Amino acid sequence: MLKNLVGNNIKFIRTRNGITQDELASLCNIDRPQISKIEQGKVNITLDTLEKISNSLKVEPLILFNNNKKIHPFVKWAGGKTQILEKLCKYLPNSFNTYFEPFVGGGSLLFYLAPNSAVISDSNTELMCAYKCFQNFEDFELLKKELRKHEENHSEEYYYEIRNMDKEEDFNSLPIYIRAARMIYLNKACFNGLYRVNSKGYFNVPSGKKKEVKTFDEENFNNLYKYFNNNKITILLSDFEEAVSKKANKNDFVYFDPPYDTLDDKNSFTSYDKNNFKKEEQARLASIFKKLDEKNVKVMLSNHNTNYIRELYKDYNIHIINAKRMINSNGNGRGNVEEVIITNY
Ligand SMILES: C[S@@+](CC[C@H](N)C(=O)[O-])C[C@H]1O[C@@H](n2cnc3c(N)ncnc32)[C@H](O)[C@@H]1O
């Protein structure tokens, strides 16, 4: 665990500083293959080596043991990648310019990397309203006030009253902080932290029957506000293709985490909104992956390990990992599933 933690921290700080493994190797006079092994947590390192590396990265040695994440997701999200972050980090590129996450969801990797320059997007309107609130002081303050109101008023009846708001005609013209607070409150109070809408687009997850609901962590919220305001972060509500097609360029890094391809047992949760992400969508995504590859953009994608996905990405590097599935359609299918991490580098 400790070797992994130190290795991941070294890789994270090096990547964030835009330094390649070769550059770090020559800065601290260590072979590049050795740096690679250190970052993968495969070797024990001496205190001398640790000091050389921390000097080269211009950080205090103790930072390399830091296990505190300063910002983390503000919603629980189906398909969220918190459980496999360490595995994902092993396959990150050595360096990149702007970070793109076009299926941002709860943003596990975004918040873990906390890049200085990023373009994030998702097709879920309510979710993107929430992200936007972190970029504007007034909306941010109103969002917190509204969330406190939901916490105080919470009851079974109140949950369904708030859930039904999307059936009202003017719902789409409500201020973004009202829609964001509703989405966050429902996410915390509903059954299993699921986001699911019916064929008409109305949120339809039943109440989680909780006596009390805590909708946000004040410290995390404040850190998120600082992050979104002190860095160059573009927040879009868009389809994945539009989010990257013109904007991502050579040496940018795109992480695609689409809704999962359906497993053979057909019971897995793969639907987030009224537009299901079908095989044709997976194929459209694969063609965008290819176009970005041709532009020398660094691309990483995660999905289920299915025949269809392996066939779509057969020209790239396919890494198979085990992941713990936390949410599925009936809430009792928690267990291990195989996933793939695909990279073009
Ligand atoms: C697997 S989740 C992403 C999880 C996220 N990486 C996390 O850690 O929480 C997939 C996301 O894709 C979004 N989505 C579905 N279809 C989309 C589309 N056509 N364009 C953009 N986003 C889409 C869903 O709203 C959902 O948030």
The ligand as an SDF file (V2000), in Angstrom:
LIG
                    3D

 27 29  0  0  0  0  0  0  0  0999 V2000
  -19.7880    6.2510  -16.2690 C   0  0  0  0  0  0  0  0  0  0  0  0
  -20.5410    7.8170  -16.0220 S   0  0  0  0  0  0  0  0  0  0  0  0
  -19.1670    8.8280  -15.6960 C   0  0  0  0  0  0  0  0  0  0  0  0
  -18.6680    8.6390  -14.2810 C   0  0  0  0  0  0  0  0  0  0  0  0
  -17.5620    9.5700  -13.8710 C   0  0  0  0  0  0  0  0  0  0  0  0
  -16.3200    9.3240  -14.5570 N   0  0  0  0  0  0  0  0  0  0  0  0
  -17.3320    9.4860  -12.3660 C   0  0  0  0  0  0  0  0  0  0  0  0
  -16.2520    9.1370  -11.9030 O   0  0  0  0  0  0  0  0  0  0  0  0
  -18.3080    9.7730  -11.6250 O   0  0  0  0  0  0  0  0  0  0  0  0
  -21.0760    8.2810  -17.6300 C   0  0  0  0  0  0  0  0  0  0  0  0
  -21.6090    9.6970  -17.7830 C   0  0  0  0  0  0  0  0  0  0  0  0
  -21.8790    9.9240  -19.1730 O   0  0  0  0  0  0  0  0  0  0  0  0
  -22.9520   10.8480  -19.2960 C   0  0  0  0  0  0  0  0  0  0  0  0
  -23.4630   10.7250  -20.6890 N   0  0  0  0  0  0  0  0  0  0  0  0
  -24.3070    9.8190  -21.2310 C   0  0  0  0  0  0  0  0  0  0  0  0
  -24.4390   10.0140  -22.5590 N   0  0  0  0  0  0  0  0  0  0  0  0
  -23.6610   11.0740  -22.8860 C   0  0  0  0  0  0  0  0  0  0  0  0
  -23.3500   11.7570  -24.1030 C   0  0  0  0  0  0  0  0  0  0  0  0
  -23.8700   11.3880  -25.2670 N   0  0  0  0  0  0  0  0  0  0  0  0
  -22.4750   12.8150  -24.0610 N   0  0  0  0  0  0  0  0  0  0  0  0
  -21.9430   13.2150  -22.8870 C   0  0  0  0  0  0  0  0  0  0  0  0
  -22.2010   12.5970  -21.6900 N   0  0  0  0  0  0  0  0  0  0  0  0
  -23.0340   11.5460  -21.6990 C   0  0  0  0  0  0  0  0  0  0  0  0
  -23.8980   10.4340  -18.1990 C   0  0  0  0  0  0  0  0  0  0  0  0
  -24.7280   11.5310  -17.8390 O   0  0  0  0  0  0  0  0  0  0  0  0
  -22.9220   10.0240  -17.0740 C   0  0  0  0  0  0  0  0  0  0  0  0
  -22.7080   11.0860  -16.1810 O   0  0  0  0  0  0  0  0  0  0  0  0
  1  2  1  0
  2  3  1  0
  2 10  1  0
  3  4  1  0
  4  5  1  0
  5  6  1  0
  5  7  1  0
  7  8  2  0
  7  9  1  0
 10 11  1  0
 11 12  1  0
 11 26  1  0
 12 13  1  0
 13 14  1  0
 13 24  1  0
 14 15  1  0
 14 23  1  0
 15 16  2  0
 16 17  1  0
 17 18  1  0
 17 23  2  0
 18 19  1  0
 18 20  2  0
 20 21  1  0
 21 22  2  0
 22 23  1  0
 24 25  1  0
 24 26  1  0
 26 27  1  0
M  CHG  2   2   1   9  -1
M  END
$$$$
